[in-house]
Amino acid sequence: MRRIQFIELHEQPWFPLTLRNEITDALQCGTALLKVYAPISVLLQRALDATRSQSNIDVCSGSGGPWLDLSQKLRGGSSAYRIWLTDKFPNVAAFDRVKAASAKRLDFHRSSVDAMKVPAELDGFRTMFSSFHHFPPAKARAILQNAVDARQGIGIFEITSRTASAIGIMFLWFLTLFVFTPSIRPFRWSRLLYTYVLPIIPLVLLFDGLVSCLRTYRTTELRGLIEELAATEYWWEIGERSGAFVILPVTYLIGYPREGTERTNDLFTA
């Protein structure tokens, strides 16, 4: 199945901010409830150990993604290890809730952050969860090159894929929204309105979920992006890790500088 670069509705500048926040809240709730990224904590911890990084800059964070769970696993839940949430359209209210729930292991950047031009003051290992597929190849390379230019490690993680099983899961996800929506916090009557009366939230999530599957990079395509980077003395690892659902493995790309080596653009495929 060829990769298709189409739009996701909730990421468009014209999409209403209130509805965008409802969408990202639902995504965050589902991600946290199912712990779909729990299996990659070992990979991420290994990269943090290799880079000796004490901070993590998460870009395209939505409403917080998997970080409440992951923050307890990485660095043994140490308070010295800080995770910063950022987004082009920051959901500050959601970030505030996640920060409070994390015992302040998590913090956030209030200003808009472009994944292709991360501010120099945001120093730390960079991560992206369920968002790299939003970017066409030229912009995806720019994200990776920006991390390389700043000599920062980067980890890309995706649970969508261009497979029939992943597309089938999107329809199941659409149906489960009608079950767990009342449990999303904070409770809002508007969320019930846009789920059960005017089902805008489920329909947008279904549409965007299907588009996400069609846009997700395969491991061979990720390798192609790496090969075009100007990245000396970097080590890369690309592969798939069995996730919470056997039919939905987590595709990952991890890279970080290895100072003092003679290797250039080394690629390790797990």
N, C-alpha and C positions, 0 to 999 in steps of 0.2 A: 504494500500500500504506500503510494507516494505521499511524502509530507505535503500538507496543504497549509499555506499561510493565509488564514482567514481571521476575521476579527472576533474577539470575545466582547460581548456587550458591556459587561460591568467595568471593563478597563478603559472604556472610551471617555474622553474628557466631557462629552455632553451627557453622560449617564448621570442621573440625579444622585447627589452625594448621599442622601438619606438611604436610598435603595442600595447604593454601593456598599454602605456600611452593613446593611442587613444581609447582603450577599456574603461579605467577608466574615461576618459573625457566624453565619450558618456553616461556612467552610471550616472555620476554626473549631466550631463545636464538633463537627463530624470528625475532623482530624484528631482532636483530643480524645473523643469518645472511643474511637476505633484504634488509636495509637498506631497508625499506619507507618509511622517513621521510626518506631522504637528499634527495629532491627538494625538501623544504620548507626546507632549510638557508638558501637565498637569502632566502626570505620572513622567516624568523626573524632572520637577520642584519640585514636592513633595519629590522625593528622595534627590534632592540637598538641600532642606530645612531641611530634617531630618538629613542629614550629616553635614549641615552648610558649605558645600564645596564652595569655591570661584574659583575653577579651575576644568576643565574637560579634561581628557586625552582620546582622541579618538584613538583607535587602528584599524589597517586595514582600513585606511581612504580613500584609493584609490586616487581620485582627489578632495576630500573634502566632498563628500556625501551630506547630507541634511543641513549642518551646516550654510550656509549663511542665510537660513530662520530661523532655530532654534535659532541661536545666538541672533536674534532680539526679540525672545519670552521669553527666559530664563533669569531670574534675571532682567526682565524689560529692557533687552538690556544694562545693566550696563557695563561700561568700566572696572569696578573693577573685573568683572567675566571674566576669560580668558579660552579660549578653545585651546588646543594643538592638532594638527593633527599629526599622526604618521603612519608609514607603514613599512612593511618588505622591500618593494621596493618603497621608497618614490618618488613620482612624484613632485619634487621640483618646477618645473615651474608652475604646477597647484596650488600647495600650495601657491606660491608667489601671483598668481592672486587672489585666494580666500582671502588671508590676506589683500591685497589692497582693494578689494571690500567690506570687512567687517569693514572698518574703524579701522582696527587693533584689533578688538575684537578677531580675530582668529590669532593664530601663529602656528608654526610647528617645529618639530624636524627633522633636516636634516639627521641624521644617521638612519640606519636600526633599527627598534624596533620589537622584537619578542613578540607577544601577550602572550606567555607563560612565558616570563621573562622580564617584563617591568622594566626598570631601576628605581632604588629607587629615583633618583632625579626627576622623573616625578610623582609628588605627586598630586593626585586629583581623583575625581570620574571618573571611567573608563566607556567608552561606545564602543559598536560595532554595526554597522549598516550593514545589508545585508552581513555579513561575518562569523558569527559564524558557519554556516553550512559547511564551508570549512574544519572544523576540525573533525576528527573521535572522538568517545567518550573519549578515553584516553587523547587526546590533549585538547578536550573541557573541561574536568574536570581540566586539568592542568591550563588552562586559569582562570577558576573560583577560583581554589585553590591559584593561585598566587595573585589574588586580595584579597582573604581572609587573606593570610599570611601577606600581606602588610597592612591589616586593612583598605582597600579602598572599597568604594561602587562600584558596577558594574551594568551596564544596557545593556542587549542584545535585539536587535530589528531586526525582519525579516519580509519582505513582501512576501516572497515566501512560498510555502507550498506544501505538497504532495496531491494535489487535482486536479481534472480535470479542474476546472475553472482557477487555477493558471497556469497550463500547457497551456491552451488556450490563456491566456494573453501573454505568451512568444511568441507565433506566431504573435499576434497583435503587440507586441513590435518590432519584426523583421521587420514588414512592415512599422511601423512608423519611423524607422531609415532612410528610404529613403526620408521621408518628412522633418524631422527637422535637418538632418546632416549639411546642409549649414549654419544653424544658430549657430552651436557650435563655440565658440570662445576660442582661437584665430583661425581665418580662416587658413586652410592649404590645398594646392592643393593635398598633399599626402592623406589626409582624403577622399577627393572626389574620388581619384584613387582607394583606398581600400574599398570604399563603392559602387560605381557605375560601375566601370570597372572591377576590381577584388574584388568582394564583400566579402573580408576576414573578415572585421569588423562585418557586420551583421550576417554572418554565425557563427563566433566564439561566438558572443553574444547570438545567438539562441541556440547553443549547450550548452554553459555555463549556460544559463538561465534554460534550461530543466534539466541539471544536478543539478543546485541549488535547484530546486523544489524537486527532488528526494532525496537530501541530507538534507533537512531542518528538524530540530527536531520538533516533536509535543510537546504539553504542558506536556503530560504524560512522555515523554522521558526527557524533561528538569527537571521534578520533580525527575526522577531517577538519573540524574547527581548530583543534589543537595543532595540527600540522601546519596551519597557516599563520600561527602566532610567532611574533618575535619574542621568544621566551628562552633565554639562556639559563642554564643551571636550574631548571625546573624539573621536578618529577611529577608524573601524572598517573592516575589510576582511573580506569573506566571499567564499568561492569554492571551487573545486576545482582541484587541481594534479595533473597526470598523475604517477602513482607508478611504482614498480618494475614493476608489472603494469598494462598499459593498462586492463584491466577493473576495476582497483581504484584509482581516483583518491583522493588524500588530500583530504578535506573540511576546511576550515580557517576559523577565526574569529580575527582578530587585532585587538586594540584597545589604544590607549595615549593618555595625555593629551597634548594639544597646548596648552601654556600660551600665553596671550596671544592666542589666536585668538578670533574671534567666532562660530565654528561651534559648533553644539550637536547632538550625536547624528548627526554626519555619517556616512553609510554609503557605502562604496565597494565595489562588487561586481566582483571580477575574473573 
